[in-house]
Amino acid sequence: MNLERYLGTIEQFLRDTLIKTNLTGYVLGLSGGIDSALVGAIAAKATPGKLLCLIMPCDSHESDAKDAILFAEQFNIPYQIVDLTHSYAVLLQEISTKSLAAGKPIDPLASNNLKVRMRMVTLYAFAQAHRSLVLGTDNWDESYTGYFTKYGDGAADLLPIVSLTKGEVYAAARYYGIPKAILDRQPSAGLFPGQTDEGEMGVKYADLDAFLLGKDVANAVKARIEHLHRVSAHKRDPIPRPEPFIRD
């Protein structure tokens, strides 16, 4: 199956899911990046008038919201801006104070993940109010390496593009006419200045795509990818449980 045909399969999947669940639509967080833009473009085409996008600045660069608005307006998708910056500062201060008092200061990773989880809470609040489902934006590369926040951007009702490599995401984005400003952005979660996906993962998307597609990559690259996959298994696995209680 070629990519164009598979994108049609995703569109039909989104239509069928609404019929099956008897819900009214989808809610999607727009980051200004290519993955959320692609999911938005697919959902807007598949279910016209049934997609609501949220743009959620949270101590983030103003260009993120700018590009997210550019996308939503070009595709004529309704959107709401929910600025979480103040709420994040208040919650982080409260958590940091209590944690420090207990002798355990909040580390930078925990504070960054807090931003992502606050966005998740916001998305689900809107989804419940609108009788909608939350669309996730993880691609195959992110899913395999665990490059997502557990119960943050990893929390969603559907993962429409989870079978696409990053290269296929770009190809699909060009097919749907995603704005060039978004295509040209360096992939980043935008959680702190200078952050890039490849810098955090320690592997280039081109190499990760090649590995996932069964192509040869350098041994060091293979080892890094396998390490990321192994240590992030808890993000993909079901929540561990003891054996069932067998009653007398």
N, C-alpha and C positions, 0 to 999 in steps of 0.2 A: 504494500500500500504506500503510495507516495504521500508527501506531507500535505498537499492541498486536500486530498481525499480524507486524510486523517483529521484535519481541522474540521471538516464537515461532520465527522463522527463525533467530535467534541461538541459541536453545536447541537447535534441531535440529542446527545446525552443530557445537555442542559435543558432542552425542551422537555424531554421525557421525564426528567427528575421532577420538574414542577408539576407535571400531570400526575405523577405517581404520589407525590407528597401532598398534593392539593394545597400548596402554598402559593403566595402571590408573586414572589420574585426573589431577587438576589441582592445582597449587600457586599460591597467590595471596598477594601481600603486601597487608595491610590497613593503610592509613594513618590511618584515622579520617575520611577524606574521602568525598565522595559518589561519585566515579568508582570507586574500589575497592569500595565497598559495593554499587554497582549490579552490577558484574561478579560479585561474590560471590553476590548474590541470584539472578542469572541462572544461574550455574553450579550453585548448590545445588538449584535447581528442576529444571534440565535433567539433572543427573547426581547424584541423591541418594546421599550416602555416599561420593562420589568426589572431594570437595574438601577440601584442607587449607589453612588460612590461617596465615600467619606475621605476627606483630606484631613489628616490629623497631625499638624505640626506639634513637635514635642521637643523643645530645646534643639531644634534642627535647623539646617541651612535654609534660607528663604528660597533658594533655587529649587528645592524639592517640591514645595507647594506650587511654585510658579509653573514648573513643568507638568505637574499633575493637573492644574487648572487648564493649561494649554491643551492637554489631551482630552479632558472631559468636554471642553467647549468645542473642539474640532469635531468630536464624535457626537455632539449634542446629547450628552448623558447628564441627567440630573445629578448634582453633587451638593454636599454640605461640608463646610469647613468647621471642624471641631478642634479648637486650639487647646492642647493638653499641657502646654508649657507650665502654666501656673499650678495646675493640679499636680503635675509631676514634681515640681519643686517642693510643694507642701508635703506630699507623701514621702518623698525621698528624705526630707529633713526629719520628719517624724520617725521613719524607720531607722535612719542613721543614728539619731539620738538614742533611741532605745537599744539598738544593737551595740553601739559603742559603750553604753552603760553596762551592758552584759559582757564587755570585754572583747567583742567581735565587730570591728568596723566593717561597714559595707564596702566590698571591693568594686572596682570599676565595671567588671563584667556584670555583677548583680544590678548595679544602677542602670546600665545600658539595657539589660533584659527587662527591667521594670518599665521602660518606655514601651517596649514591644508588647508587653502584657497589658499595659493600660490601653493600647490601641485595640487589642483583642477584646477586652471588656466593653469598649465603646462599640465595636462592630456588633457584638452579640446583643447589646442593649437595643441598638437600632433594628437589628434583624428580628428580635422578638416583637418590637413595637409594630413592625411592618409585615409580620407573618412571612418572613423571608429566610433564606439560607445564606450563610457566610461562604463566600468563595475564597479559597486559598490560592496562593501564587507560587508555591514551590515548584521548581522544575526538577528534572531527574538528577542533575548534578547536586543540587542542594539537598534533595531527599537522601541520596546515597551517602553523601559526606556528613549529613547531619548539620548542614549550615543553615540552621533556623533555630529560633528560640522555642524551647519546649513550652507548650501552653501559651505561646505568643503568636508569631506568624505561622507556627506549626499547627495552630488550632484552627480548624475550618470544617465546614460540613462537606465540602467537595474540593478536590484537587484537580482541576481540569487539565493542567499542563504538566503533570508530574511524570509523564512518559517522554517528554521532550528534552533533549540536550540543550545546553545554552546556545550552541550554534543553530539548532533548529528553532529556538525561540526567536533569534534574530531574523531568520528566514521567514518565519511566520509573521513577525511584526512588520516586515517589509511588504508581505502579501496583503496585510490588512491596512497598510498605509499609515502606520504609526509615525508621528512627527519626527523629523530628523534630529531635533534637539534631544529627544529621548534615545534614539538609536545611538547617538554619539556620546552619551553619558558613560563614564566609567562605572561599571557595576559596583554599587555600594549600598549598604543598609542605611547609611547616613546617620549613624548613632553617635559618632564623634568625628572631629576634624581629621581629615586625611585618611579616613577608613576606606578600604577597598575590599571587595570580596576576595580577590586573588591574594592580596597581602595577608589577610587573616587566615585563609585556608592554607597558604603556603604552596599553592599549586595553580597553574594557569588553566583557564577554562578550556583552552584548546587541547591541552594534555588530558584533562579530565574527560572531555568528550571522547577523545581517542580511546582512553581506557574503557569507558562504558560501552563503546561500540566494538570492543574486542580487538583493537589495533595495538601495535607494539608501542610501548612508551619506555623511557629510561627506567632502570631498576629503582633509582631513588624516588622517581615520581610515583611509580607503582607502590612502593613501600609507604609513601606519604598518604596516598589515597586509601590504601587498605587500613592504615592506622586510623584515619578519620572515620572510616566506615565502622571500624570495630569499636572505637570509644563512644560513638554516637548511637549504638544499637538500642540503648534504652529509650531514645526518642521515637523510634519506629515500632518497637515491640509493644504488645499489650501490657497494661499495668500488671506487675507480678502479683499473684495471689497464692495463698496456701491451698493445699488440696481441699476439695469440697468437704463440708461437714456432713458426715453420714450419720443420720439420727437413728437411734435404736427403735 
